[in-house]
Amino acid sequence: MKALRLDVPIARLLAPCAAACAIVGCGSPAAHIKPAGVGPLGESPIRGPLRVELWSDSTSVRRGEPLRICGRAVNVSTEPVTLPERPILLLSWTYPGGLRDNTIRPVPESQFFQPAEVVTLPPGGNLFFETTVATRYFWRGGVVVFRGILHVPRNQNPAIPGMPAGRFASNAIGVLVAE
């Protein structure tokens, strides 16, 4: 077995791990979000026909308790928009101090949707969804900022028109995670 060299700077030893984490997002420094407050933190960006909004029923949770995050996709266009009935919501969060983490799950780039798997939103229509975050893995308390990305796979069924494909970012929300 090869012994660990203690004269090597720790940054050099951790560089391969840091590079891998930066690629998937875990533990990488937040470029634009530093935990600041609780509740909604600004407006949702609008990209294409959708605005994605997140909120939580509570502005604080004890570390280890589940955190329920709710959301909705709003059709901000003047035309009907078709979306998956059960959208894929990817979450990322920024811990106090600026480190980031996220939910890692496979997401299809395209999918053949059946008519029973989609819903058509009229202009101004909403599609509601929710998810739960297990805070038992959070390594410390403080204000944590959450953002969501609603992922819509490219529709391969030509019989279902009006489905935008891509990733639609949400607003940020702050939640106090107590020790």
Secondary structure as a PSIPRED ss2 file (coil, helix, strand):
# PSIPRED VFORMAT (PSIPRED V4.0)

   1 M C   1.000  0.000  0.000
   2 K C   1.000  0.000  0.000
   3 A C   1.000  0.000  0.000
   4 L C   1.000  0.000  0.000
   5 R C   1.000  0.000  0.000
   6 L C   1.000  0.000  0.000
   7 D C   1.000  0.000  0.000
   8 V C   1.000  0.000  0.000
   9 P C   1.000  0.000  0.000
  10 I H   0.000  1.000  0.000
  11 A H   0.000  1.000  0.000
  12 R H   0.000  1.000  0.000
  13 L H   0.000  1.000  0.000
  14 L H   0.000  1.000  0.000
  15 A H   0.000  1.000  0.000
  16 P H   0.000  1.000  0.000
  17 C H   0.000  1.000  0.000
  18 A H   0.000  1.000  0.000
  19 A H   0.000  1.000  0.000
  20 A H   0.000  1.000  0.000
  21 C H   0.000  1.000  0.000
  22 A H   0.000  1.000  0.000
  23 I H   0.000  1.000  0.000
  24 V H   0.000  1.000  0.000
  25 G C   1.000  0.000  0.000
  26 C C   1.000  0.000  0.000
  27 G C   1.000  0.000  0.000
  28 S C   1.000  0.000  0.000
  29 P E   0.000  0.000  1.000
  30 A C   1.000  0.000  0.000
  31 A C   1.000  0.000  0.000
  32 H C   1.000  0.000  0.000
  33 I C   1.000  0.000  0.000
  34 K C   1.000  0.000  0.000
  35 P C   1.000  0.000  0.000
  36 A C   1.000  0.000  0.000
  37 G C   1.000  0.000  0.000
  38 V C   1.000  0.000  0.000
  39 G E   0.000  0.000  1.000
  40 P E   0.000  0.000  1.000
  41 L E   0.000  0.000  1.000
  42 G C   1.000  0.000  0.000
  43 E C   1.000  0.000  0.000
  44 S C   1.000  0.000  0.000
  45 P C   1.000  0.000  0.000
  46 I E   0.000  0.000  1.000
  47 R E   0.000  0.000  1.000
  48 G C   1.000  0.000  0.000
  49 P C   1.000  0.000  0.000
  50 L E   0.000  0.000  1.000
  51 R E   0.000  0.000  1.000
  52 V E   0.000  0.000  1.000
  53 E E   0.000  0.000  1.000
  54 L E   0.000  0.000  1.000
  55 W E   0.000  0.000  1.000
  56 S E   0.000  0.000  1.000
  57 D C   1.000  0.000  0.000
  58 S C   1.000  0.000  0.000
  59 T C   1.000  0.000  0.000
  60 S E   0.000  0.000  1.000
  61 V E   0.000  0.000  1.000
  62 R E   0.000  0.000  1.000
  63 R C   1.000  0.000  0.000
  64 G C   1.000  0.000  0.000
  65 E C   1.000  0.000  0.000
  66 P E   0.000  0.000  1.000
  67 L E   0.000  0.000  1.000
  68 R E   0.000  0.000  1.000
  69 I E   0.000  0.000  1.000
  70 C E   0.000  0.000  1.000
  71 G E   0.000  0.000  1.000
  72 R E   0.000  0.000  1.000
  73 A E   0.000  0.000  1.000
  74 V E   0.000  0.000  1.000
  75 N E   0.000  0.000  1.000
  76 V C   1.000  0.000  0.000
  77 S C   1.000  0.000  0.000
  78 T C   1.000  0.000  0.000
  79 E C   1.000  0.000  0.000
  80 P C   1.000  0.000  0.000
  81 V E   0.000  0.000  1.000
  82 T E   0.000  0.000  1.000
  83 L E   0.000  0.000  1.000
  84 P E   0.000  0.000  1.000
  85 E C   1.000  0.000  0.000
  86 R C   1.000  0.000  0.000
  87 P C   1.000  0.000  0.000
  88 I E   0.000  0.000  1.000
  89 L E   0.000  0.000  1.000
  90 L E   0.000  0.000  1.000
  91 L E   0.000  0.000  1.000
  92 S E   0.000  0.000  1.000
  93 W E   0.000  0.000  1.000
  94 T E   0.000  0.000  1.000
  95 Y C   1.000  0.000  0.000
  96 P C   1.000  0.000  0.000
  97 G C   1.000  0.000  0.000
  98 G C   1.000  0.000  0.000
  99 L E   0.000  0.000  1.000
 100 R E   0.000  0.000  1.000
 101 D E   0.000  0.000  1.000
 102 N E   0.000  0.000  1.000
 103 T C   1.000  0.000  0.000
 104 I C   1.000  0.000  0.000
 105 R C   1.000  0.000  0.000
 106 P C   1.000  0.000  0.000
 107 V C   1.000  0.000  0.000
 108 P C   1.000  0.000  0.000
 109 E C   1.000  0.000  0.000
 110 S E   0.000  0.000  1.000
 111 Q E   0.000  0.000  1.000
 112 F C   1.000  0.000  0.000
 113 F C   1.000  0.000  0.000
 114 Q C   1.000  0.000  0.000
 115 P H   0.000  1.000  0.000
 116 A H   0.000  1.000  0.000
 117 E H   0.000  1.000  0.000
 118 V E   0.000  0.000  1.000
 119 V E   0.000  0.000  1.000
 120 T E   0.000  0.000  1.000
 121 L E   0.000  0.000  1.000
 122 P C   1.000  0.000  0.000
 123 P C   1.000  0.000  0.000
 124 G C   1.000  0.000  0.000
 125 G C   1.000  0.000  0.000
 126 N E   0.000  0.000  1.000
 127 L E   0.000  0.000  1.000
 128 F E   0.000  0.000  1.000
 129 F E   0.000  0.000  1.000
 130 E E   0.000  0.000  1.000
 131 T E   0.000  0.000  1.000
 132 T E   0.000  0.000  1.000
 133 V E   0.000  0.000  1.000
 134 A E   0.000  0.000  1.000
 135 T H   0.000  1.000  0.000
 136 R H   0.000  1.000  0.000
 137 Y H   0.000  1.000  0.000
 138 F C   1.000  0.000  0.000
 139 W C   1.000  0.000  0.000
 140 R C   1.000  0.000  0.000
 141 G C   1.000  0.000  0.000
 142 G E   0.000  0.000  1.000
 143 V E   0.000  0.000  1.000
 144 V E   0.000  0.000  1.000
 145 V E   0.000  0.000  1.000
 146 F E   0.000  0.000  1.000
 147 R E   0.000  0.000  1.000
 148 G E   0.000  0.000  1.000
 149 I E   0.000  0.000  1.000
 150 L E   0.000  0.000  1.000
 151 H E   0.000  0.000  1.000
 152 V E   0.000  0.000  1.000
 153 P C   1.000  0.000  0.000
 154 R E   0.000  0.000  1.000
 155 N E   0.000  0.000  1.000
 156 Q C   1.000  0.000  0.000
 157 N C   1.000  0.000  0.000
 158 P C   1.000  0.000  0.000
 159 A C   1.000  0.000  0.000
 160 I C   1.000  0.000  0.000
 161 P C   1.000  0.000  0.000
 162 G C   1.000  0.000  0.000
 163 M C   1.000  0.000  0.000
 164 P C   1.000  0.000  0.000
 165 A C   1.000  0.000  0.000
 166 G E   0.000  0.000  1.000
 167 R E   0.000  0.000  1.000
 168 F E   0.000  0.000  1.000
 169 A E   0.000  0.000  1.000
 170 S E   0.000  0.000  1.000
 171 N E   0.000  0.000  1.000
 172 A E   0.000  0.000  1.000
 173 I E   0.000  0.000  1.000
 174 G E   0.000  0.000  1.000
 175 V E   0.000  0.000  1.000
 176 L E   0.000  0.000  1.000
 177 V E   0.000  0.000  1.000
 178 A E   0.000  0.000  1.000
 179 E C   1.000  0.000  0.000
